[in-house]
Amino acid sequence: MRENLEQILRELPQLDEECIAEYIDEAVEILKNEKAFIERDNSLITFIGDIHGDFETTKAIIDQFLGGGILVFLGDYIDREPMEWGALYTITYLVILKTLYPRDIILLKGNHECNYIIPCYPYEFKWEIIQRFGSPELHEKFVELFSHLPVVFKGNNIIAAHGGILKNGSIDTLRKLDKNDASALVDLVWSDPALSPVDRGIGEKFNENDLKTFLRNTESTLFIRGHDYHLLGISIYGDRCLTIFSSQRYMNMGNGGILVAQSKGKISSIDELLVKDYSSGKWVDYRVRRMR
């Protein structure tokens, strides 16, 4: 596995449009067989928050955690990259990994991947591709890929999505979910907790009672999300909702950190969740801040 990753990383900066498009086509065929709502328990699940083109951190995450259970990425792979071509390299790397390890890599939609349905400002990814290749054609291939990404993951009693919840949603509701249902996507990739200070002008905020109902209806203990760096590293609503980000650009926001969260089997409380931080350049244990 390690040799494969090293070869991919060596070749990635030299990949042309045609080669990247072929990887996208292969990944799309895999994603077509994944439902909008993925249910899968495992002895180890690692949740990764917003990356936003942070290719260096993405490499560190893959290097540390690939091969140990399931990796669930919560979306927002593109835009706001801290390095040139960061978004293109990041999403291409993850697409290639999806073709190689289709069961181990789960790529959920974020609001930036839903720009084709619900406009997201600023949206820079198309311009990055035009700058790199001189045409927007490859961007259209990525949009096709984004349209096939799943939206919600449940495993080990944890339910995860990029932003928010489906109020009064249930397991049955999620099992019938369409990947491109605009109304559902507003809730799942755009919404925030009611106590968040951010006002996006889109999405309906959810309160503690909304979350409790959703968790009960989906037979879940905890909701893990990204999307709002104000709540980075903070557990809210009676330790039932945790927000994580995995990008160096936001490492000083909220409670700070470049975070991933792990569950080793089914959990009954957030105390059984292991959170790791990479902000020092090494993976260390992280203490979540609890907001009652």
RODO-2510 file (C-alpha; in nm, 4 decimals, decimal comma):
residues 292
     n   res          X          Y          Z
     1     m     0,0000     0,0000     0,0000
     2     r     0,2743     0,2458     0,0963
     3     e     0,4497     0,2037    -0,2394
     4     n     0,1220     0,2652    -0,4237
     5     l     0,0662     0,5904    -0,2360
     6     e     0,4199     0,7108    -0,3014
     7     q     0,3832     0,6425    -0,6732
     8     i     0,0481     0,8241    -0,6881
     9     l     0,1945     1,1279    -0,5133
    10     r     0,4938     1,1356    -0,7500
    11     e     0,2742     1,1202    -1,0585
    12     l    -0,0151     1,3394    -0,9449
    13     p     0,1321     1,6842    -1,0341
    14     q     0,1999     1,5623    -1,3892
    15     l    -0,1457     1,4161    -1,4575
    16     d    -0,3188     1,5676    -1,7599
    17     e    -0,6906     1,6271    -1,8131
    18     e    -0,7453     1,2990    -1,9936
    19     c    -0,5853     1,0904    -1,7200
    20     i    -0,7761     1,2672    -1,4416
    21     a    -1,1004     1,2267    -1,6386
    22     e    -1,0386     0,8518    -1,6615
    23     y    -0,9984     0,8285    -1,2846
    24     i    -1,3192     1,0283    -1,2405
    25     d    -1,5084     0,7938    -1,4733
    26     e    -1,3860     0,4935    -1,2754
    27     a    -1,4842     0,6544    -0,9452
    28     v    -1,8281     0,7506    -1,0788
    29     e    -1,9020     0,3869    -1,1617
    30     i    -1,8194     0,2954    -0,8013
    31     l    -2,0246     0,5825    -0,6594
    32     k    -2,3272     0,4859    -0,8667
    33     n    -2,3506     0,1740    -0,6512
    34     e    -2,3460     0,3743    -0,3274
    35     k    -2,6705     0,5099    -0,1881
    36     a    -2,7151     0,8634    -0,0576
    37     f    -2,7220     0,7141     0,2931
    38     i    -2,4439     0,4679     0,3733
    39     e    -2,4796     0,2374     0,6743
    40     r    -2,1708     0,0469     0,7815
    41     d    -2,0297    -0,0545     1,1186
    42     n    -1,6608    -0,1304     1,1568
    43     s    -1,4039    -0,2028     1,4255
    44     l    -1,2495     0,1361     1,3390
    45     i    -1,4051     0,4367     1,1662
    46     t    -1,2167     0,7650     1,1192
    47     f    -1,4132     1,0821     1,0453
    48     i    -1,2374     1,3651     0,8616
    49     g    -1,3730     1,7204     0,8524
    50     d    -1,3493     1,9994     0,5944
    51     i    -1,0197     1,9860     0,4029
    52     h    -1,0635     2,2793     0,1620
    53     g    -0,7708     2,1998    -0,0631
    54     d    -0,5211     2,1418     0,2174
    55     f    -0,3248     1,8835     0,0240
    56     e    -0,0428     1,8533     0,2769
    57     t    -0,2835     1,7656     0,5575
    58     t    -0,4752     1,5302     0,3291
    59     k    -0,1522     1,3402     0,2622
    60     a    -0,0825     1,3234     0,6361
    61     i    -0,4323     1,1883     0,7040
    62     i    -0,4021     0,9191     0,4399
    63     d    -0,0512     0,8272     0,5496
    64     q    -0,1612     0,7863     0,9114
    65     f    -0,5059     0,6304     0,8838
    66     l    -0,5542     0,4499     0,5515
    67     g    -0,5502     0,0752     0,6069
    68     g    -0,7097     0,1014     0,9488
    69     g    -1,0812     0,0639     0,8935
    70     i    -1,3113     0,3100     0,7154
    71     l    -1,2239     0,6729     0,6423
    72     v    -1,5312     0,8969     0,6201
    73     f    -1,4684     1,2397     0,4697
    74     l    -1,7383     1,4951     0,5525
    75     g    -1,7098     1,7041     0,2359
    76     d    -1,5689     2,0426     0,1274
    77     y    -1,2612     1,9105    -0,0495
    78     i    -1,2270     2,2145    -0,2751
    79     d    -1,1907     2,5963    -0,2581
    80     r    -0,9952     2,8122    -0,0102
    81     e    -0,6816     2,6032    -0,0666
    82     p    -0,3713     2,7176     0,1254
    83     m    -0,1394     2,6215    -0,1646
    84     e    -0,1415     2,6534    -0,5435
    85     w    -0,3488     2,3779    -0,7081
    86     g    -0,4359     2,2476    -0,3618
    87     a    -0,8022     2,1808    -0,4382
    88     l    -0,7255     2,0044    -0,7663
    89     y    -0,4550     1,7872    -0,6088
    90     t    -0,6684     1,7066    -0,3047
    91     i    -0,9831     1,5975    -0,4849
    92     t    -0,7850     1,4123    -0,7534
    93     y    -0,5890     1,2239    -0,4868
    94     l    -0,9100     1,1249    -0,3087
    95     v    -1,0710     1,0180    -0,6365
    96     i    -0,7753     0,7923    -0,7134
    97     l    -0,7872     0,6462    -0,3631
    98     k    -1,1592     0,5824    -0,4038
    99     t    -1,0867     0,3712    -0,7116
   100     l    -0,8194     0,1745    -0,5252
   101     y    -0,9950     0,1354    -0,1897
   102     p    -1,3670     0,1723    -0,2660
   103     r    -1,4863     0,0192     0,0625
   104     d    -1,2395     0,2029     0,2830
   105     i    -1,2866     0,5560     0,1472
   106     i    -1,6249     0,7281     0,1896
   107     l    -1,6580     1,0722     0,0305
   108     l    -1,9640     1,2662     0,1439
   109     k    -2,0947     1,5807    -0,0222
   110     g    -2,0180     1,9198     0,1278
   111     n    -2,1892     2,2430     0,0353
   112     h    -1,9009     2,3333    -0,1973
   113     e    -1,9559     2,0086    -0,3900
   114     c    -2,3261     2,1038    -0,4255
   115     n    -2,2587     2,4279    -0,6130
   116     y    -2,4222     2,2753    -0,9220
   117     i    -2,7551     2,2633    -0,7320
   118     i    -2,7223     2,5339    -0,4643
   119     p    -2,4786     2,8159    -0,5515
   120     c    -2,1888     2,8544    -0,3093
   121     y    -1,9940     3,1795    -0,2847
   122     p    -1,7094     3,2124    -0,3357
   123     y    -1,6714     2,9069    -0,5604
   124     e    -1,3149     2,9007    -0,6947
   125     f    -1,2691     2,5434    -0,8140
   126     k    -1,3824     2,6007    -1,1733
   127     w    -1,1412     2,8908    -1,2098
   128     e    -0,8568     2,6814    -1,0660
   129     i    -0,9132     2,4189    -1,3353
   130     i    -0,9312     2,6818    -1,6102
   131     q    -0,6038     2,8302    -1,4870
   132     r    -0,4372     2,4886    -1,4828
   133     f    -0,5691     2,3417    -1,8085
   134     g    -0,7006     2,6396    -2,0063
   135     s    -1,0551     2,5056    -2,0261
   136     p    -1,3495     2,4245    -1,7949
   137     e    -1,4101     2,0789    -1,9438
   138     l    -1,2517     1,8859    -1,6575
   139     h    -1,4627     2,0846    -1,4134
   140     e    -1,7748     1,9402    -1,5742
   141     k    -1,6348     1,5922    -1,5121
   142     f    -1,5857     1,6777    -1,1464
   143     v    -1,9424     1,8104    -1,1271
   144     e    -2,0606     1,4725    -1,2544
   145     l    -1,8556     1,3093    -0,9789
   146     f    -2,0005     1,5443    -0,7166
   147     s    -2,3541     1,4573    -0,8256
   148     h    -2,2913     1,0934    -0,7338
   149     l    -2,1360     1,1517    -0,3902
   150     p    -2,3373     1,0180    -0,0936
   151     v    -2,4711     1,2587     0,1675
   152     v    -2,5069     1,0835     0,5039
   153     f    -2,3096     0,8083     0,6794
   154     k    -2,4073     0,5990     0,9807
   155     g    -2,1751     0,3596     1,1579
   156     n    -2,0890     0,2540     1,5130
   157     n    -2,3944     0,4469     1,6446
   158     i    -2,2591     0,7679     1,4898
   159     i    -2,4415     0,9557     1,2163
   160     a    -2,2457     1,2048     1,0077
   161     a    -2,3142     1,4657     0,7419
   162     h    -2,1421     1,7818     0,6305
   163     g    -2,3650     2,0387     0,7943
   164     g    -2,6986     1,9616     0,9496
   165     i    -2,9787     1,7151     1,0027
   166     l    -3,3142     1,6280     0,8527
   167     k    -3,5603     1,7475     1,1144
   168     n    -3,8033     1,4656     1,1923
   169     g    -3,6045     1,2468     0,9538
   170     s    -3,5776     0,8748     1,0210
   171     i    -3,3812     0,5743     0,9054
   172     d    -3,6500     0,5069     0,6451
   173     t    -3,6383     0,8684     0,5260
   174     l    -3,2624     0,8523     0,4829
   175     r    -3,2765     0,5176     0,3046
   176     k    -3,5052     0,6753     0,0443
   177     l    -3,2943     0,9902     0,0112
   178     d    -3,1956     1,1067    -0,3370
   179     k    -2,8374     1,2271    -0,3725
   180     n    -2,9519     1,5405    -0,5531
   181     d    -3,2649     1,6352    -0,3591
   182     a    -3,2122     2,0114    -0,3275
   183     s    -3,4451     2,0491    -0,0292
   184     a    -3,2701     1,7756     0,1679
   185     l    -2,9265     1,9053     0,0697
   186     v    -3,0080     2,2494     0,2102
   187     d    -3,0607     2,0833     0,5488
   188     l    -2,7796     1,8300     0,5322
   189     v    -2,4927     2,0315     0,3821
   190     w    -2,5862     2,3938     0,4561
   191     s    -2,7525     2,4034     0,8001
   192     d    -2,5945     2,4748     1,1383
   193     p    -2,6848     2,4368     1,5061
   194     a    -2,9026     2,7180     1,6416
   195     l    -2,6274     2,8336     1,8778
   196     s    -2,3798     2,8899     1,5937
   197     p    -2,3009     3,2604     1,5393
   198     v    -2,2920     3,2214     1,1607
   199     d    -2,5837     3,3377     0,9446
   200     r    -2,5574     3,1927     0,5941
   201     g    -2,8935     3,3070     0,4667
   202     i    -2,9734     2,9499     0,3687
   203     g    -3,0676     2,6400     0,5638
   204     e    -3,2765     2,6097     0,8783
   205     k    -3,0859     2,5930     1,2056
   206     f    -3,1495     2,2994     1,4385
   207     n    -3,1773     2,3125     1,8166
   208     e    -3,1045     2,0520     2,0827
   209     n    -3,4549     1,9060     2,0732
   210     d    -3,4368     1,8762     1,6936
   211     l    -3,1105     1,6852     1,7271
   212     k    -3,2391     1,4568     2,0025
   213     t    -3,5381     1,3652     1,7860
   214     f    -3,3165     1,3010     1,4842
   215     l    -3,0774     1,0821     1,6839
   216     r    -3,3637     0,8860     1,8335
   217     n    -3,5288     0,8366     1,4936
   218     t    -3,2017     0,7222     1,3372
   219     e    -3,0998     0,5040     1,6333
   220     s    -2,7799     0,7047     1,6787
   221     t    -2,5826     0,8300     1,9781
   222     l    -2,3818     1,1131     1,8241
   223     f    -2,3855     1,3479     1,5244
   224     i    -2,0485     1,4414     1,3703
   225     r    -2,0287     1,7302     1,1251
   226     g    -1,7978     1,9930     0,9757
   227     h    -1,9070     2,3106     0,7925
   228     d    -1,8821     2,5675     1,0760
   229     y    -1,5336     2,6509     1,2024
   230     h    -1,6777     2,8588     1,4866
   231     l    -1,7651     2,5273     1,6554
   232     l    -1,4432     2,3459     1,5618
   233     g    -1,3467     2,1012     1,8356
   234     i    -1,6534     2,1824     2,0431
   235     s    -1,9138     1,9334     2,1653
   236     i    -2,2649     2,0771     2,2058
   237     y    -2,6206     1,9762     2,2839
   238     g    -2,5392     1,7490     2,5754
   239     d    -2,2374     1,5943     2,4003
   240     r    -2,4514     1,4782     2,1094
   241     c    -2,2998     1,6964     1,8353
   242     l    -1,9309     1,7388     1,7508
   243     t    -1,7865     1,9661     1,4809
   244     i    -1,4469     1,8858     1,3269
   245     f    -1,2279     2,0526     1,0639
   246     s    -0,9194     1,8966     0,9081
   247     s    -0,7513     2,1950     0,7423
   248     q    -0,4578     2,4030     0,8587
   249     r    -0,6371     2,7148     0,7357
   250     y    -0,8852     2,6909     1,0237
   251     m    -0,6646     2,5443     1,2946
   252     n    -0,6957     2,8530     1,5162
   253     m    -1,0732     2,8809     1,4967
   254     g    -1,3213     2,7554     1,7556
   255     n    -1,1367     2,5388     2,0061
   256     g    -0,8508     2,5000     1,7589
   257     g    -0,6891     2,2021     1,5905
   258     i    -0,6672     1,9970     1,2720
   259     l    -0,8930     1,7164     1,3810
   260     v    -1,0105     1,3666     1,3014
   261     a    -1,2434     1,1615     1,5212
   262     q    -1,2316     0,7838     1,5624
   263     s    -1,4660     0,5203     1,6974
   264     k    -1,3378     0,1733     1,7784
   265     g    -1,6628    -0,0162     1,7485
   266     k    -2,0080     0,0996     1,8550
   267     i    -2,0136     0,3861     2,1016
   268     s    -2,2667     0,4786     2,3681
   269     s    -2,1296     0,8275     2,4428
   270     i    -1,8809     1,0841     2,3170
   271     d    -1,6415     0,9705     2,5910
   272     e    -1,5685     0,6618     2,3809
   273     l    -1,4676     0,8742     2,0819
   274     l    -1,0955     0,9277     2,0193
   275     v    -1,0121     1,2687     1,8706
   276     k    -0,6685     1,3363     1,7190
   277     d    -0,5056     1,6700     1,6339
   278     y    -0,2376     1,7390     1,3691
   279     s    -0,1844     2,1111     1,4255
   280     s     0,1669     2,0495     1,5637
   281     g     0,2650     1,8386     1,2621
   282     k     0,2248     1,5214     1,4687
   283     w    -0,0894     1,3292     1,5588
   284     v    -0,1658     1,3774     1,9273
   285     d    -0,4671     1,3192     2,1502
   286     y    -0,7076     1,6126     2,1647
   287     r    -0,9390     1,7281     2,4387
   288     v    -1,2775     1,8319     2,3054
   289     r    -1,4260     2,1447     2,4592
   290     r    -1,7717     2,0757     2,5982
   291     m    -2,0364     2,3437     2,5733
   292     r    -2,3351     2,2682     2,7925
***
